[in-house]
Amino acid sequence: MQNKDRLEHALANLESYPGDKFLVLFGQGSRLKYKGLYFFNPDVRPVQVLKVCGDGPAQVQEADVKGFFKYSTAQKEFAPLSGIKGITATTDGIAVKTKVWKRLRQAAGGGGSLLARNII
């Protein structure tokens, strides 16, 4: 799916989710590569992070997150949030631990290109 198609698909799915708090899931590596869009409610503990669309797990647990990010509208980029230990209302993006991606590959039969592409 091309970037424009991904954007249109994500925007079309946003209307079916209550609230307005979403997260971007980033892939592995030092570059912040978009993998999926997730919905969560920051007022509910433990936080449930559920996939709206894209690649990645259907649900993300806070224990599986290795990095938290905030979007800077001035710089138009995501910046790491240091000192954060959990998903909060100020969290705009997350990166999950390598073991999460490995589990997805194993569940897909070992094929790296078949990451859980649940498009709801």
C-alpha positions as CSV (number, residue, x, y, z in Angstrom):
1,M,0.0,0.0,0.0
2,Q,1.4,3.4,-0.9
3,N,1.7,6.2,1.7
4,K,-1.2,8.2,0.3
5,D,-3.4,5.0,0.3
6,R,-2.3,4.3,3.9
7,L,-3.2,7.9,5.0
8,E,-6.6,7.7,3.4
9,H,-7.3,4.3,4.9
10,A,-6.3,5.5,8.4
11,L,-8.4,8.7,8.1
12,A,-11.4,6.6,7.0
13,N,-11.0,4.4,10.1
14,L,-10.7,7.2,12.6
15,E,-14.4,8.0,12.7
16,S,-15.3,4.6,14.0
17,Y,-13.2,5.0,17.2
18,P,-14.5,6.9,20.3
19,G,-12.3,9.7,21.7
20,D,-9.5,11.4,20.0
21,K,-6.3,9.9,21.4
22,F,-4.2,8.0,18.8
23,L,-0.6,6.7,18.7
24,V,1.7,6.1,15.8
25,L,3.6,2.8,15.9
26,F,7.1,3.0,14.6
27,G,9.1,0.1,13.3
28,Q,12.5,-1.2,14.4
29,G,15.7,0.7,13.8
30,S,17.0,4.2,14.4
31,R,14.7,5.8,11.7
32,L,11.1,6.4,12.8
33,K,9.3,4.4,10.1
34,Y,5.5,4.4,10.3
35,K,4.0,1.0,10.9
36,G,0.5,1.6,12.1
37,L,-2.1,3.7,13.8
38,Y,-3.4,2.8,17.3
39,F,-6.2,4.0,19.6
40,F,-6.0,4.3,23.4
41,N,-7.7,5.8,26.4
42,P,-5.2,7.4,28.7
43,D,-7.7,7.5,31.6
44,V,-8.0,3.7,31.8
45,R,-5.3,1.6,33.6
46,P,-3.8,-0.6,32.5
47,V,-3.7,1.2,29.1
48,Q,-5.2,-0.7,26.2
49,V,-3.6,0.2,22.9
50,L,-5.6,-1.2,20.0
51,K,-4.7,-1.2,16.3
52,V,-6.8,0.9,14.0
53,C,-4.8,0.0,10.9
54,G,-1.4,-0.8,9.6
55,D,1.2,-3.5,10.4
56,G,1.9,-4.7,13.9
57,P,0.2,-6.4,16.7
58,A,-3.5,-6.2,17.3
59,Q,-2.9,-4.9,20.8
60,V,0.2,-3.4,22.5
61,Q,0.9,-3.7,26.2
62,E,2.9,-1.0,27.9
63,A,5.5,-3.6,28.9
64,D,6.3,-4.2,25.2
65,V,7.1,-0.5,24.5
66,K,10.7,0.5,24.3
67,G,10.3,4.1,23.3
68,F,7.8,7.0,23.7
69,F,7.6,10.0,21.3
70,K,5.9,13.4,21.2
71,Y,5.1,15.2,18.0
72,S,6.5,18.7,17.7
73,T,4.3,20.9,15.5
74,A,7.0,23.5,15.4
75,Q,9.7,21.1,14.1
76,K,7.2,18.8,12.3
77,E,8.8,15.7,13.7
78,F,8.6,13.1,16.5
79,A,11.0,13.5,19.4
80,P,11.8,11.0,22.1
81,L,10.2,11.5,25.5
82,S,12.9,10.9,28.1
83,G,12.0,9.8,31.6
84,I,8.6,8.4,30.5
85,K,7.8,4.9,31.8
86,G,4.3,4.5,30.4
87,I,1.8,5.8,27.8
88,T,0.2,9.1,28.9
89,A,-2.0,11.7,27.3
90,T,1.2,13.4,26.0
91,T,2.4,10.4,24.1
92,D,2.0,10.6,20.3
93,G,4.1,7.7,19.2
94,I,5.6,4.5,20.4
95,A,8.2,1.9,19.3
96,V,7.9,-1.7,20.5
97,K,10.6,-4.1,21.6
98,T,12.2,-6.4,19.0
99,K,10.6,-9.4,20.6
100,V,7.2,-8.1,19.6
101,W,8.2,-8.1,15.9
102,K,9.8,-11.5,16.2
103,R,6.6,-12.9,17.7
104,L,4.7,-11.5,14.7
105,R,7.1,-13.0,12.2
106,Q,6.8,-16.4,13.9
107,A,3.0,-16.2,14.0
108,A,3.1,-15.4,10.2
109,G,5.2,-18.5,9.6
110,G,8.6,-16.9,9.6
111,G,7.9,-14.6,6.6
112,G,9.0,-11.1,7.5
113,S,6.8,-9.6,4.8
114,L,3.7,-11.2,6.3
115,L,3.6,-9.1,9.5
116,A,0.1,-9.0,11.0
117,R,-1.6,-6.9,8.5
118,N,-4.9,-6.6,10.2
119,I,-6.6,-3.8,8.5
120,I,-9.8,-3.2,10.4
